[in-house]
Amino acid sequence: MRVYQKVFKNPWSYMIGGGILALLNILLLAATGTPWRVTGGFFYWGIWLLETFGVMVNTDISGVYDGLGPSETLLFNTVSILNLSVILGAMLSALSSNEFKRRKIKNKKQLIVGISGGFLMGYGARISFGCNVGSVFSGIPSFSLHGWIFWIFLTIGAYIGAKILMKYLL
Amino acid sequence: MKEIYLDCMYEVCPIPLIKASKELKKMEIGDLLIMKTDHNCSITNVIEWVEKQKLKMDYVEIDEGEWEIYIEKT
């Protein structure tokens, strides 16, 4: 019972969590040749959606297919499998700690703020070629300068966001 | 001694924490703040924050994935 509590119920420390994430990212890089990223998968799904509805995406300019391996498609590729696995893993973790629960939308404001926030995040992640995972978490260990620049501006953005949240949204 | 109820259901970090800190500022010494949340990160970060503030606190899981946090202003 105590082992169950420790492993499945209580939250792990930041040190352990961060260490495991780093180890898994190394394994992922060794196995697939690409570190962990997230929004690239949604980018491919977005293009798939547009192409399905007949909108042509200029793939030469955006370099869409550069990131895809020979056997990968817009829907099924390393990133989308990773994304689905993150959801599956999170679900398993919630289930094993007996905390799985369907979350409702609190009110209209939360819905509107959520949709606009998600839109801004998606748009921002696209024009900067990645989100905090691809750019900071995977970019900095790859010795890429862009990771550090992204991280500095992410902090400034989060600071301004927090100020707006405190002043106008709560 | 008053009891103040704070509904943080369906809200994610850092909203429960900000709401609690705003509420605590308005409260008087000896008042009790009761927060209800279904976000397990809130348990971690609210506890951490409350301990830094050196306030008295406790929490119970009242249902699967639902908690009540009690904070006393001292």
gemmi code that builds the backbone of each chain (N, CA, C; Angstrom):
import gemmi

chains = {
    "A": [
        ("MET", (0.826, -1.211, 0.000), (0.000, 0.000, 0.000), (0.861, 1.262, 0.000)),
        ("ARG", (1.964, 1.210, 0.782), (2.813, 2.397, 0.837), (3.551, 2.624, -0.476)),
        ("VAL", (3.916, 1.493, -1.110), (4.594, 1.596, -2.405), (3.631, 2.174, -3.439)),
        ("TYR", (2.384, 1.684, -3.397), (1.364, 2.191, -4.315), (1.201, 3.707, -4.144)),
        ("GLN", (1.084, 4.139, -2.874), (0.948, 5.562, -2.565), (2.087, 6.374, -3.169)),
        ("LYS", (3.296, 5.856, -2.964), (4.494, 6.575, -3.377), (4.608, 6.660, -4.891)),
        ("VAL", (4.339, 5.509, -5.563), (4.568, 5.449, -7.011), (3.408, 6.049, -7.802)),
        ("PHE", (2.184, 5.703, -7.413), (1.052, 6.063, -8.265), (0.239, 7.252, -7.773)),
        ("LYS", (0.188, 7.432, -6.453), (-0.739, 8.436, -5.926), (-0.073, 9.800, -5.696)),
        ("ASN", (1.024, 9.787, -4.938), (1.654, 11.072, -4.624), (2.393, 11.623, -5.837)),
        ("PRO", (2.381, 12.950, -6.007), (3.142, 13.513, -7.129), (4.640, 13.291, -6.940)),
        ("TRP", (5.331, 13.056, -8.033), (6.783, 12.896, -7.965), (7.437, 14.258, -7.827)),
        ("SER", (8.660, 14.274, -7.305), (9.349, 15.555, -7.147), (9.778, 16.070, -8.522)),
        ("TYR", (10.051, 17.383, -8.587), (10.478, 17.989, -9.856), (11.768, 17.355, -10.343)),
        ("MET", (12.664, 17.002, -9.394), (13.953, 16.412, -9.759), (13.756, 15.067, -10.457)),
        ("ILE", (12.920, 14.221, -9.867), (12.687, 12.899, -10.448), (11.973, 13.026, -11.791)),
        ("GLY", (10.933, 13.848, -11.812), (10.183, 14.052, -13.054), (11.074, 14.575, -14.162)),
        ("GLY", (11.857, 15.600, -13.847), (12.750, 16.204, -14.845), (13.803, 15.214, -15.316)),
        ("GLY", (14.339, 14.428, -14.371), (15.350, 13.430, -14.718), (14.810, 12.372, -15.663)),
        ("ILE", (13.588, 11.910, -15.384), (12.976, 10.888, -16.237), (12.699, 11.458, -17.628)),
        ("LEU", (12.199, 12.697, -17.657), (11.937, 13.334, -18.961), (13.213, 13.438, -19.779)),
        ("ALA", (14.315, 13.842, -19.126), (15.583, 13.988, -19.835), (16.062, 12.646, -20.374)),
        ("LEU", (15.956, 11.614, -19.537), (16.377, 10.272, -19.938), (15.551, 9.782, -21.137)),
        ("LEU", (14.234, 9.992, -21.058), (13.360, 9.555, -22.142), (13.652, 10.319, -23.437)),
        ("ASN", (13.986, 11.602, -23.291), (14.291, 12.390, -24.491), (15.572, 11.890, -25.152)),
        ("ILE", (16.550, 11.479, -24.333), (17.792, 10.919, -24.884), (17.485, 9.618, -25.640)),
        ("LEU", (16.660, 8.760, -25.011), (16.293, 7.492, -25.650), (15.546, 7.733, -26.958)),
        ("LEU", (14.656, 8.729, -26.930), (13.870, 9.048, -28.122), (14.776, 9.522, -29.256)),
        ("LEU", (15.738, 10.369, -28.895), (16.678, 10.886, -29.902), (17.509, 9.744, -30.486)),
        ("ALA", (17.929, 8.825, -29.620), (18.730, 7.692, -30.085), (17.909, 6.771, -30.989)),
        ("ALA", (16.636, 6.604, -30.649), (15.808, 5.645, -31.386), (15.265, 6.205, -32.694)),
        ("THR", (14.860, 7.492, -32.676), (14.181, 8.021, -33.867), (14.987, 9.094, -34.586)),
        ("GLY", (16.043, 9.604, -33.967), (16.842, 10.639, -34.612), (16.262, 12.033, -34.449)),
        ("THR", (15.152, 12.155, -33.712), (14.592, 13.482, -33.476), (14.192, 13.602, -32.009)),
        ("PRO", (14.531, 14.741, -31.379), (14.110, 14.904, -29.982), (12.602, 15.168, -29.891)),
        ("TRP", (12.112, 15.228, -28.664), (10.671, 15.388, -28.432), (10.170, 16.735, -28.943)),
        ("ARG", (9.088, 16.701, -29.673), (8.392, 17.933, -30.060), (6.899, 17.625, -30.076)),
        ("VAL", (6.086, 18.669, -30.049), (4.650, 18.447, -29.925), (3.871, 19.089, -31.064)),
        ("THR", (4.028, 20.415, -31.222), (3.128, 21.134, -32.129), (3.330, 20.776, -33.596)),
        ("GLY", (4.513, 20.244, -33.931), (4.737, 19.794, -35.309), (3.655, 18.807, -35.741)),
        ("GLY", (3.243, 17.962, -34.804), (2.205, 16.976, -35.085), (0.876, 17.627, -35.445)),
        ("PHE", (0.532, 18.698, -34.709), (-0.719, 19.416, -35.001), (-0.615, 20.173, -36.318)),
        ("PHE", (0.602, 20.615, -36.623), (0.868, 21.288, -37.893), (0.558, 20.328, -39.047)),
        ("TYR", (1.077, 19.092, -38.947), (0.805, 18.101, -39.998), (-0.678, 17.789, -40.092)),
        ("TRP", (-1.325, 17.673, -38.932), (-2.767, 17.392, -38.926), (-3.542, 18.545, -39.555)),
        ("GLY", (-3.104, 19.764, -39.289), (-3.754, 20.949, -39.861), (-3.652, 20.945, -41.377)),
        ("ILE", (-2.446, 20.603, -41.869), (-2.258, 20.552, -43.320), (-3.131, 19.452, -43.919)),
        ("TRP", (-3.187, 18.310, -43.219), (-4.022, 17.194, -43.705), (-5.474, 17.647, -43.819)),
        ("LEU", (-5.932, 18.385, -42.807), (-7.313, 18.866, -42.777), (-7.573, 19.824, -43.936)),
        ("LEU", (-6.624, 20.770, -44.140), (-6.782, 21.740, -45.222), (-6.804, 21.032, -46.571)),
        ("GLU", (-5.870, 20.070, -46.752), (-5.789, 19.374, -48.036), (-7.020, 18.526, -48.286)),
        ("THR", (-7.592, 17.950, -47.203), (-8.803, 17.150, -47.331), (-9.966, 18.017, -47.824)),
        ("PHE", (-9.967, 19.282, -47.374), (-11.040, 20.186, -47.814), (-10.653, 20.960, -49.074)),
        ("GLY", (-9.597, 20.512, -49.722), (-9.244, 21.064, -51.026), (-8.412, 22.328, -51.002)),
        ("VAL", (-7.887, 22.719, -49.837), (-7.033, 23.902, -49.786), (-5.593, 23.448, -50.021)),
        ("MET", (-4.941, 24.011, -51.016), (-3.571, 23.593, -51.287), (-2.598, 24.350, -50.384)),
        ("VAL", (-1.724, 23.604, -49.760), (-0.714, 24.224, -48.907), (0.594, 24.237, -49.677)),
        ("ASN", (1.234, 25.392, -49.696), (2.501, 25.474, -50.427), (3.605, 24.790, -49.616)),
        ("THR", (3.765, 23.508, -49.900), (4.690, 22.717, -49.085), (6.155, 22.993, -49.404)),
        ("ASP", (6.414, 23.618, -50.584), (7.810, 23.926, -50.931), (8.353, 25.001, -49.997)),
        ("ILE", (7.527, 26.021, -49.771), (7.973, 27.138, -48.934), (8.053, 26.727, -47.474)),
        ("SER", (7.012, 26.064, -46.995), (6.985, 25.769, -45.562), (7.835, 24.559, -45.195)),
        ("GLY", (8.343, 23.839, -46.186), (9.223, 22.701, -45.909), (8.546, 21.616, -45.100)),
        ("VAL", (7.247, 21.415, -45.393), (6.450, 20.481, -44.605), (7.029, 19.073, -44.604)),
        ("TYR", (7.354, 18.593, -45.802), (7.716, 17.185, -45.891), (9.164, 16.911, -45.505)),
        ("ASP", (9.941, 17.971, -45.261), (11.331, 17.766, -44.837), (11.394, 16.986, -43.522)),
        ("GLY", (10.432, 17.262, -42.660), (10.454, 16.650, -41.340), (9.884, 15.243, -41.303)),
        ("LEU", (9.312, 14.809, -42.424), (8.673, 13.492, -42.426), (9.580, 12.445, -43.066)),
        ("GLY", (9.647, 11.278, -42.455), (10.428, 10.179, -43.004), (9.727, 9.561, -44.212)),
        ("PRO", (10.398, 8.647, -44.925), (9.823, 8.066, -46.146), (8.509, 7.319, -45.912)),
        ("SER", (8.362, 6.686, -44.750), (7.133, 5.901, -44.547), (6.104, 6.672, -43.724)),
        ("GLU", (6.387, 7.955, -43.456), (5.469, 8.721, -42.624), (4.476, 9.515, -43.475)),
        ("THR", (3.280, 9.674, -42.940), (2.285, 10.498, -43.618), (1.915, 11.664, -42.712)),
        ("LEU", (1.052, 12.551, -43.242), (0.641, 13.714, -42.455), (-0.090, 13.299, -41.183)),
        ("LEU", (-0.832, 12.191, -41.265), (-1.584, 11.759, -40.087), (-0.769, 10.856, -39.185)),
        ("PHE", (-0.025, 9.931, -39.784), (0.725, 8.975, -38.970), (2.219, 9.198, -39.113)),
        ("ASN", (2.799, 9.793, -38.109), (4.242, 10.035, -38.098), (4.713, 10.007, -36.649)),
        ("THR", (6.018, 10.104, -36.459), (6.584, 10.008, -35.108), (5.922, 10.993, -34.151)),
        ("VAL", (5.752, 12.254, -34.611), (5.207, 13.277, -33.711), (3.773, 12.977, -33.321)),
        ("SER", (2.959, 12.539, -34.291), (1.564, 12.302, -33.905), (1.446, 11.093, -32.986)),
        ("ILE", (2.302, 10.070, -33.198), (2.282, 8.918, -32.287), (2.699, 9.374, -30.884)),
        ("LEU", (3.727, 10.235, -30.823), (4.167, 10.780, -29.527), (3.034, 11.531, -28.845)),
        ("ASN", (2.334, 12.376, -29.612), (1.241, 13.162, -29.036), (0.151, 12.265, -28.474)),
        ("LEU", (-0.232, 11.247, -29.258), (-1.281, 10.341, -28.784), (-0.801, 9.576, -27.556)),
        ("SER", (0.482, 9.212, -27.550), (1.015, 8.468, -26.406), (1.054, 9.309, -25.142)),
        ("VAL", (1.304, 10.613, -25.294), (1.296, 11.502, -24.129), (-0.092, 11.489, -23.494)),
        ("ILE", (-1.119, 11.575, -24.343), (-2.498, 11.571, -23.835), (-2.801, 10.234, -23.158)),
        ("LEU", (-2.387, 9.138, -23.810), (-2.615, 7.803, -23.267), (-1.890, 7.629, -21.933)),
        ("GLY", (-0.632, 8.063, -21.878), (0.161, 7.953, -20.654), (-0.438, 8.761, -19.516)),
        ("ALA", (-0.884, 9.987, -19.837), (-1.497, 10.839, -18.817), (-2.769, 10.193, -18.290)),
        ("MET", (-3.511, 9.565, -19.217), (-4.746, 8.907, -18.819), (-4.450, 7.736, -17.885)),
        ("LEU", (-3.431, 6.942, -18.232), (-3.044, 5.813, -17.388), (-2.636, 6.289, -15.997)),
        ("SER", (-1.886, 7.389, -15.973), (-1.431, 7.929, -14.700), (-2.615, 8.388, -13.854)),
        ("ALA", (-3.594, 9.057, -14.501), (-4.786, 9.505, -13.770), (-5.589, 8.315, -13.269)),
        ("LEU", (-5.692, 7.279, -14.109), (-6.450, 6.093, -13.712), (-5.771, 5.356, -12.566)),
        ("SER", (-4.431, 5.228, -12.641), (-3.730, 4.448, -11.623), (-3.700, 5.164, -10.278)),
        ("SER", (-3.887, 6.497, -10.282), (-3.948, 7.195, -8.999), (-5.393, 7.411, -8.564)),
        ("ASN", (-6.328, 6.822, -9.320), (-7.746, 6.947, -9.010), (-8.237, 8.384, -9.078)),
        ("GLU", (-7.686, 9.145, -10.030), (-8.091, 10.547, -10.114), (-8.710, 10.875, -11.463)),
        ("PHE", (-9.012, 9.846, -12.233), (-9.575, 10.096, -13.563), (-10.966, 10.707, -13.431)),
        ("LYS", (-11.173, 11.764, -14.195), (-12.398, 12.510, -14.013), (-12.670, 13.296, -15.286)),
        ("ARG", (-13.917, 13.388, -15.668), (-14.243, 14.223, -16.834), (-14.434, 15.649, -16.360)),
        ("ARG", (-13.673, 16.546, -16.979), (-13.743, 17.937, -16.533), (-14.755, 18.695, -17.377)),
        ("LYS", (-15.599, 19.405, -16.669), (-16.604, 20.201, -17.378), (-16.063, 21.598, -17.664)),
        ("ILE", (-16.762, 22.300, -18.550), (-16.413, 23.697, -18.788), (-17.164, 24.514, -17.753)),
        ("LYS", (-16.433, 25.370, -17.051), (-17.026, 26.089, -15.932), (-18.076, 27.108, -16.388)),
        ("ASN", (-17.684, 27.966, -17.305), (-18.625, 28.981, -17.783), (-18.205, 29.447, -19.181)),
        ("LYS", (-18.990, 30.387, -19.715), (-18.751, 30.875, -21.065), (-17.390, 31.552, -21.177)),
        ("LYS", (-17.029, 32.268, -20.122), (-15.757, 33.011, -20.127), (-14.576, 32.057, -20.280)),
        ("GLN", (-14.641, 30.952, -19.525), (-13.558, 29.970, -19.610), (-13.465, 29.391, -21.021)),
        ("LEU", (-14.621, 29.172, -21.645), (-14.654, 28.628, -23.003), (-14.000, 29.594, -23.983)),
        ("ILE", (-14.418, 30.876, -23.908), (-13.905, 31.886, -24.842), (-12.407, 32.102, -24.633)),
        ("VAL", (-12.005, 32.237, -23.373), (-10.589, 32.458, -23.073), (-9.762, 31.247, -23.518)),
        ("GLY", (-10.321, 30.047, -23.302), (-9.627, 28.826, -23.707), (-9.415, 28.744, -25.205)),
        ("ILE", (-10.471, 29.062, -25.969), (-10.363, 28.999, -27.422), (-9.373, 30.052, -27.927)),
        ("SER", (-9.468, 31.288, -27.403), (-8.542, 32.317, -27.905), (-7.108, 32.015, -27.491)),
        ("GLY", (-6.924, 31.507, -26.257), (-5.577, 31.149, -25.811), (-4.989, 30.040, -26.653)),
        ("GLY", (-5.793, 29.037, -26.935), (-5.330, 27.918, -27.758), (-4.958, 28.361, -29.149)),
        ("PHE", (-5.770, 29.274, -29.725), (-5.497, 29.789, -31.060), (-4.156, 30.535, -31.081)),
        ("LEU", (-3.963, 31.414, -30.086), (-2.710, 32.182, -30.008), (-1.499, 31.263, -29.828)),
        ("MET", (-1.665, 30.233, -28.993), (-0.568, 29.287, -28.773), (-0.213, 28.563, -30.059)),
        ("GLY", (-1.244, 28.102, -30.763), (-1.018, 27.364, -32.010), (-0.355, 28.238, -33.052)),
        ("TYR", (-0.862, 29.466, -33.185), (-0.306, 30.380, -34.174), (1.141, 30.738, -33.820)),
        ("GLY", (1.363, 31.056, -32.551), (2.707, 31.412, -32.089), (3.690, 30.269, -32.268)),
        ("ALA", (3.238, 29.050, -31.941), (4.123, 27.886, -32.072), (4.512, 27.675, -33.537)),
        ("ARG", (3.594, 28.002, -34.443), (3.885, 27.782, -35.853), (4.882, 28.807, -36.401)),
        ("ILE", (4.648, 30.101, -36.087), (5.558, 31.095, -36.661), (6.933, 31.062, -35.988)),
        ("SER", (7.030, 30.412, -34.808), (8.353, 30.324, -34.188), (8.946, 28.919, -34.364)),
        ("PHE", (8.330, 28.092, -35.189), (8.796, 26.720, -35.477), (8.873, 25.838, -34.245)),
        ("GLY", (7.935, 25.968, -33.344), (7.908, 25.019, -32.230), (7.353, 25.620, -30.965)),
        ("CYS", (7.043, 24.759, -30.026), (6.485, 25.210, -28.756), (7.558, 25.140, -27.678)),
        ("ASN", (7.151, 25.190, -26.416), (8.154, 25.123, -25.352), (8.860, 23.770, -25.300)),
        ("VAL", (8.185, 22.714, -25.745), (8.839, 21.402, -25.740), (9.917, 21.342, -26.828)),
        ("GLY", (9.508, 21.601, -28.070), (10.454, 21.499, -29.183), (11.580, 22.513, -29.097)),
        ("SER", (11.252, 23.747, -28.647), (12.266, 24.794, -28.672), (13.096, 24.870, -27.400)),
        ("VAL", (12.463, 24.784, -26.241), (13.232, 24.913, -24.996), (13.723, 23.547, -24.533)),
        ("PHE", (12.774, 22.635, -24.317), (13.124, 21.340, -23.734), (14.043, 20.517, -24.642)),
        ("SER", (13.813, 20.591, -25.956), (14.678, 19.843, -26.871), (15.722, 20.738, -27.517)),
        ("GLY", (15.431, 22.028, -27.624), (16.352, 22.950, -28.302), (17.604, 23.229, -27.493)),
        ("ILE", (17.436, 23.515, -26.206), (18.593, 23.848, -25.363), (19.571, 22.663, -25.251)),
        ("PRO", (19.107, 21.422, -24.973), (20.067, 20.309, -24.931), (20.709, 20.012, -26.286)),
        ("SER", (20.092, 20.501, -27.383), (20.703, 20.298, -28.699), (21.769, 21.347, -28.985)),
        ("PHE", (22.109, 22.160, -27.979), (23.092, 23.238, -28.110), (22.693, 24.241, -29.174)),
        ("SER", (21.390, 24.464, -29.303), (20.923, 25.436, -30.275), (20.639, 26.757, -29.563)),
        ("LEU", (21.134, 27.847, -30.150), (20.953, 29.169, -29.541), (19.476, 29.554, -29.521)),
        ("HIS", (18.712, 29.077, -30.509), (17.306, 29.495, -30.600), (16.515, 29.074, -29.370)),
        ("GLY", (16.946, 27.984, -28.728), (16.265, 27.535, -27.525), (16.344, 28.564, -26.413)),
        ("TRP", (17.538, 29.151, -26.240), (17.745, 30.166, -25.202), (16.962, 31.433, -25.501)),
        ("ILE", (16.986, 31.843, -26.773), (16.244, 33.062, -27.157), (14.760, 32.834, -26.940)),
        ("PHE", (14.280, 31.662, -27.372), (12.871, 31.304, -27.192), (12.511, 31.350, -25.705)),
        ("TRP", (13.392, 30.796, -24.875), (13.144, 30.713, -23.428), (13.043, 32.105, -22.798)),
        ("ILE", (13.946, 33.027, -23.200), (13.919, 34.393, -22.652), (12.588, 35.070, -22.983)),
        ("PHE", (12.175, 34.966, -24.258), (10.947, 35.643, -24.666), (9.706, 34.935, -24.142)),
        ("LEU", (9.817, 33.633, -23.931), (8.726, 32.875, -23.315), (8.476, 33.395, -21.897)),
        ("THR", (9.581, 33.663, -21.178), (9.473, 34.178, -19.811), (8.829, 35.560, -19.804)),
        ("ILE", (9.270, 36.426, -20.731), (8.684, 37.768, -20.818), (7.194, 37.659, -21.140)),
        ("GLY", (6.862, 36.802, -22.089), (5.460, 36.610, -22.478), (4.625, 36.089, -21.324)),
        ("ALA", (5.179, 35.125, -20.580), (4.444, 34.545, -19.450), (4.220, 35.603, -18.369)),
        ("TYR", (5.213, 36.483, -18.186), (5.093, 37.558, -17.198), (3.954, 38.502, -17.582)),
        ("ILE", (3.939, 38.928, -18.862), (2.875, 39.827, -19.328), (1.521, 39.115, -19.225)),
        ("GLY", (1.511, 37.828, -19.617), (0.279, 37.037, -19.542), (-0.261, 36.962, -18.126)),
        ("ALA", (0.651, 36.768, -17.168), (0.233, 36.679, -15.765), (-0.356, 37.998, -15.294)),
        ("LYS", (0.255, 39.110, -15.729), (-0.247, 40.439, -15.362), (-1.658, 40.639, -15.913)),
        ("ILE", (-1.862, 40.261, -17.187), (-3.182, 40.408, -17.807), (-4.197, 39.535, -17.078)),
        ("LEU", (-3.785, 38.316, -16.743), (-4.660, 37.382, -16.031), (-5.112, 37.952, -14.688)),
        ("MET", (-4.139, 38.508, -13.926), (-4.448, 39.050, -12.600), (-5.359, 40.254, -12.698)),
        ("LYS", (-5.091, 41.100, -13.714), (-5.785, 42.376, -13.785), (-7.170, 42.260, -14.408)),
        ("TYR", (-7.283, 41.502, -15.494), (-8.539, 41.541, -16.245), (-9.357, 40.255, -16.199)),
        ("LEU", (-8.706, 39.123, -15.964), (-9.455, 37.881, -16.133), (-9.912, 37.250, -14.824)),
        ("LEU", (-9.367, 37.709, -13.714), (-9.796, 37.088, -12.454), (-10.569, 38.068, -11.567)),
    ],
    "B": [
        ("MET", (-14.516, 34.320, 13.745), (-13.892, 33.483, 12.720), (-14.887, 33.147, 11.620)),
        ("LYS", (-14.539, 33.558, 10.420), (-15.432, 33.317, 9.291), (-14.909, 32.159, 8.449)),
        ("GLU", (-15.832, 31.527, 7.711), (-15.414, 30.508, 6.749), (-15.712, 31.035, 5.359)),
        ("ILE", (-14.698, 31.055, 4.510), (-14.896, 31.545, 3.147), (-14.723, 30.392, 2.168)),
        ("TYR", (-15.717, 30.215, 1.314), (-15.704, 29.111, 0.379), (-15.264, 29.617, -1.001)),
        ("LEU", (-14.285, 28.921, -1.591), (-13.760, 29.342, -2.888), (-13.894, 28.188, -3.882)),
        ("ASP", (-14.725, 28.407, -4.892), (-14.977, 27.358, -5.880), (-13.934, 27.434, -6.997)),
        ("CYS", (-13.031, 26.456, -7.033), (-12.008, 26.423, -8.096), (-12.179, 25.193, -8.970)),
        ("MET", (-13.382, 24.647, -8.998), (-13.621, 23.452, -9.814), (-13.445, 23.782, -11.298)),
        ("TYR", (-12.906, 22.834, -12.014), (-12.686, 22.915, -13.463), (-11.700, 24.013, -13.851)),
        ("GLU", (-10.961, 24.521, -12.887), (-9.975, 25.551, -13.211), (-8.572, 24.972, -13.058)),
        ("VAL", (-7.676, 25.406, -13.941), (-6.323, 24.850, -13.922), (-5.318, 25.877, -13.416)),
        ("CYS", (-4.108, 25.410, -13.157), (-3.028, 26.260, -12.679), (-2.829, 27.426, -13.644)),
        ("PRO", (-2.483, 28.567, -13.172), (-2.295, 28.938, -11.774), (-3.515, 29.626, -11.172)),
        ("ILE", (-4.671, 29.470, -11.795), (-5.857, 30.231, -11.375), (-6.262, 29.951, -9.921)),
        ("PRO", (-6.348, 28.672, -9.470), (-6.712, 28.455, -8.062), (-5.770, 29.150, -7.086)),
        ("LEU", (-4.477, 29.124, -7.387), (-3.497, 29.747, -6.493), (-3.668, 31.268, -6.437)),
        ("ILE", (-3.862, 31.887, -7.599), (-4.043, 33.342, -7.635), (-5.329, 33.737, -6.908)),
        ("LYS", (-6.389, 32.963, -7.161), (-7.666, 33.237, -6.490), (-7.497, 33.162, -4.975)),
        ("ALA", (-6.771, 32.119, -4.516), (-6.571, 31.944, -3.077), (-5.766, 33.094, -2.493)),
        ("SER", (-4.713, 33.516, -3.186), (-3.879, 34.584, -2.625), (-4.647, 35.897, -2.577)),
        ("LYS", (-5.504, 36.136, -3.578), (-6.331, 37.354, -3.570), (-7.321, 37.317, -2.414)),
        ("GLU", (-7.924, 36.142, -2.224), (-8.926, 35.983, -1.185), (-8.295, 36.138, 0.205)),
        ("LEU", (-7.106, 35.541, 0.372), (-6.427, 35.588, 1.671), (-6.082, 37.013, 2.094)),
        ("LYS", (-5.790, 37.861, 1.096), (-5.467, 39.257, 1.409), (-6.659, 39.966, 2.029)),
        ("LYS", (-7.860, 39.598, 1.567), (-9.069, 40.265, 2.056), (-9.507, 39.734, 3.419)),
        ("MET", (-9.024, 38.519, 3.776), (-9.504, 37.865, 4.994), (-8.858, 38.435, 6.249)),
        ("GLU", (-9.502, 38.160, 7.371), (-8.937, 38.589, 8.651), (-8.288, 37.400, 9.359)),
        ("ILE", (-7.413, 37.711, 10.300), (-6.693, 36.653, 11.020), (-7.670, 35.740, 11.751)),
        ("GLY", (-7.473, 34.422, 11.560), (-8.370, 33.457, 12.177), (-9.423, 32.925, 11.226)),
        ("ASP", (-9.629, 33.624, 10.097), (-10.601, 33.164, 9.097), (-10.084, 31.922, 8.380)),
        ("LEU", (-11.037, 31.114, 7.931), (-10.681, 29.871, 7.254), (-11.107, 29.928, 5.784)),
        ("LEU", (-10.168, 29.590, 4.907), (-10.475, 29.547, 3.475), (-10.628, 28.093, 3.057)),
        ("ILE", (-11.780, 27.782, 2.436), (-12.004, 26.421, 1.956), (-12.032, 26.453, 0.429)),
        ("MET", (-11.053, 25.798, -0.180), (-10.984, 25.757, -1.645), (-11.417, 24.385, -2.132)),
        ("LYS", (-12.229, 24.361, -3.168), (-12.571, 23.076, -3.769), (-11.976, 23.031, -5.169)),
        ("THR", (-11.215, 21.988, -5.449), (-10.556, 21.896, -6.749), (-10.552, 20.463, -7.271)),
        ("ASP", (-10.482, 20.324, -8.600), (-10.342, 18.984, -9.183), (-9.033, 18.899, -9.984)),
        ("HIS", (-8.110, 19.818, -9.648), (-6.860, 19.883, -10.402), (-5.729, 19.465, -9.460)),
        ("ASN", (-5.105, 18.317, -9.719), (-4.149, 17.813, -8.732), (-2.868, 18.645, -8.659)),
        ("CYS", (-2.548, 19.406, -9.729), (-1.391, 20.309, -9.662), (-1.621, 21.385, -8.615)),
        ("SER", (-2.895, 21.757, -8.416), (-3.211, 22.778, -7.417), (-2.823, 22.307, -6.037)),
        ("ILE", (-3.010, 21.032, -5.783), (-2.617, 20.496, -4.484), (-1.128, 20.767, -4.278)),
        ("THR", (-0.321, 20.401, -5.279), (1.120, 20.588, -5.164), (1.488, 22.054, -5.002)),
        ("ASN", (1.007, 22.927, -5.915), (1.509, 24.300, -5.852), (0.865, 25.146, -4.761)),
        ("VAL", (-0.374, 24.845, -4.392), (-0.983, 25.585, -3.286), (-0.283, 25.223, -1.967)),
        ("ILE", (-0.022, 23.931, -1.759), (0.676, 23.505, -0.534), (2.042, 24.173, -0.437)),
        ("GLU", (2.780, 24.129, -1.554), (4.115, 24.715, -1.585), (4.067, 26.204, -1.215)),
        ("TRP", (3.094, 26.894, -1.805), (2.951, 28.332, -1.587), (2.534, 28.625, -0.146)),
        ("VAL", (1.561, 27.848, 0.359), (1.069, 28.064, 1.718), (2.182, 27.819, 2.740)),
        ("GLU", (3.013, 26.790, 2.482), (4.112, 26.517, 3.405), (5.123, 27.662, 3.421)),
        ("LYS", (5.349, 28.245, 2.246), (6.261, 29.392, 2.173), (5.712, 30.583, 2.954)),
        ("GLN", (4.370, 30.732, 2.928), (3.728, 31.836, 3.650), (3.615, 31.550, 5.141)),
        ("LYS", (3.968, 30.322, 5.531), (3.878, 29.877, 6.922), (2.451, 29.983, 7.479)),
        ("LEU", (1.497, 29.528, 6.654), (0.104, 29.490, 7.111), (-0.242, 28.048, 7.478)),
        ("LYS", (-1.310, 27.893, 8.287), (-1.731, 26.540, 8.639), (-2.635, 26.018, 7.537)),
        ("MET", (-2.431, 24.761, 7.137), (-3.296, 24.218, 6.092), (-3.451, 22.711, 6.188)),
        ("ASP", (-4.486, 22.225, 5.531), (-4.732, 20.796, 5.453), (-5.565, 20.553, 4.192)),
        ("TYR", (-5.563, 19.310, 3.702), (-6.434, 19.016, 2.567), (-6.937, 17.581, 2.630)),
        ("VAL", (-8.111, 17.360, 2.037), (-8.673, 16.009, 1.975), (-9.151, 15.750, 0.555)),
        ("GLU", (-9.015, 14.511, 0.127), (-9.610, 14.116, -1.153), (-11.049, 13.714, -0.841)),
        ("ILE", (-11.988, 14.576, -1.252), (-13.377, 14.321, -0.859), (-14.055, 13.342, -1.820)),
        ("ASP", (-13.533, 13.247, -3.043), (-14.065, 12.305, -4.018), (-12.902, 11.967, -4.939)),
        ("GLU", (-13.070, 10.983, -5.835), (-11.972, 10.650, -6.734), (-11.600, 11.858, -7.586)),
        ("GLY", (-10.386, 12.354, -7.400), (-9.930, 13.492, -8.181), (-10.558, 14.814, -7.785)),
        ("GLU", (-11.071, 14.909, -6.564), (-11.633, 16.176, -6.080), (-11.137, 16.429, -4.668)),
        ("TRP", (-10.639, 17.622, -4.439), (-10.062, 17.915, -3.129), (-10.657, 19.169, -2.511)),
        ("GLU", (-10.589, 19.226, -1.179), (-10.860, 20.467, -0.462), (-9.595, 20.847, 0.288)),
        ("ILE", (-9.176, 22.088, 0.117), (-7.989, 22.579, 0.811), (-8.455, 23.595, 1.853)),
        ("TYR", (-7.948, 23.441, 3.082), (-8.319, 24.373, 4.146), (-7.094, 25.199, 4.525)),
        ("ILE", (-7.238, 26.494, 4.455), (-6.121, 27.365, 4.824), (-6.597, 28.343, 5.887)),
        ("GLU", (-5.832, 28.420, 6.986), (-6.195, 29.364, 8.045), (-5.265, 30.556, 7.977)),
        ("LYS", (-5.860, 31.746, 7.983), (-5.025, 32.942, 7.995), (-4.505, 33.179, 9.404)),
        ("THR", (-3.181, 33.252, 9.537), (-2.608, 33.443, 10.879), (-1.832, 34.749, 10.953)),
    ],
}
model = gemmi.Model(1)
for chain_id, residues in chains.items():
    chain = gemmi.Chain(chain_id)
    for i, (resn, *xyz) in enumerate(residues, 1):
        res = gemmi.Residue()
        res.name, res.seqid = resn, gemmi.SeqId(i, " ")
        for name, pos in zip(("N", "CA", "C"), xyz):
            atom = gemmi.Atom()
            atom.name, atom.element = name, gemmi.Element(name[0])
            atom.pos, atom.b_iso = gemmi.Position(*pos), 0.0
            res.add_atom(atom)
        chain.add_residue(res)
    model.add_chain(chain)
structure = gemmi.Structure()
structure.add_model(model)
structure.setup_entities()
